[in-house]
């Protein structure tokens, strides 16, 4: 890729050194033992309901990249776990996450995306500003005594940091992003995602557990079999990865085939980890960040009505925002390629896993020592939900 679209990444040479040692030794970071996981972990609808109520509606979720609403009065409407969210940036630059339901009869004042100071409900034309305040009520005589301050759009607890707008999907909850991210916070801060340029997004629905879909981004064991005909399988070492935990979150580095060319050389710019491996983060509970020298794939995955159905939002941000048609064309090509790999390779295979989970008559799955990132995901969810994996 042309050098003017890339920049050095913040990770140190030690990560590359670890990847090189694993590549030369034809090894990988491993868990202490195999893990047995009951099939119900993936297919129990009651467990999925608990995951939604106890986790997904109680912890901060990255509902959108801040770069998607770069200017004052920008807004985007998106659906998260069936809730219509109106995400705005007010005149002072602050982001808001509002429930997109009129306080009169519940219709949706906003749709799509754009730039505006006001939103008008299509049913009775109540008007709200982009902080959620109620600004206009036609036929106001019929609502004598109403305190308009008490009838604004419901605002969810939110905070914008590390390039994303985070929100808790429960209005009376509190948001504590520092506690949620823990040691992952400083790691994310290094990337300065807030300076990236939002490019595009695409959506998928798939008949597979949302947790099983997330796990596809935590191991390279499947690379030669699922991605063998694409650049992922051809350029990335199979079953080899550098693994690090950050509390409930983790980072996995998948070395590229050319990392062995560094053997015998001194660290320099070529030792930049993102030149030598795909660096992928799992941000508990549902976010994947897949970094390359030219940008980051942002993948969030959520359940969709049953234990073995999920929705996927796949977006891409460029390290440098596009300023020319040539750059936009390059970025279209990049995102088209990475999305094709996710859609036509990962999510062509994953519904088979969903079928095996729904119809299987074995009592557990066996997760290998070489699938340490998958094991971490499972044990984190089990701990949060009070589940026994025995």
Buried (B, 14 or more C-beta within 10 A) or exposed (E): EEEEBBBEBEBEBEBBBBBBBBBEEEEBBBBEEEBEBBBBBBBBEEBBEBBBEEBBBBBBBBBBBBBBBEEBBBBBBBEBBEBBBBBBBBEEEEBBBBBBBBBBEEEBBBEEEEEEBEBBBEEEBBBBBBBBBBBBBEEEEEEEEEEBEEBBBBBBBBBBBBBBBBBBBBEEBEBEBEEBBBEBBEBBBEBEBBEBBBBBBBEBEBBBBBBBBBBBBBBBBBBBEBBEEBEBBEBBBBBBBBBBBBEBBBBBBBBBEEBBEBEEEEEEEBBBBBBBBBBBBBBBBBBBBBBBBBBBBBBBBBBBEBBBBBBBBBBBBBBBBBEEEEBBEBBBEBBEEBBEBBBEBBBEBBBEBBEBBBEBEEEBBEBBBBBBBBBBBBBBBBEBEEBEBE
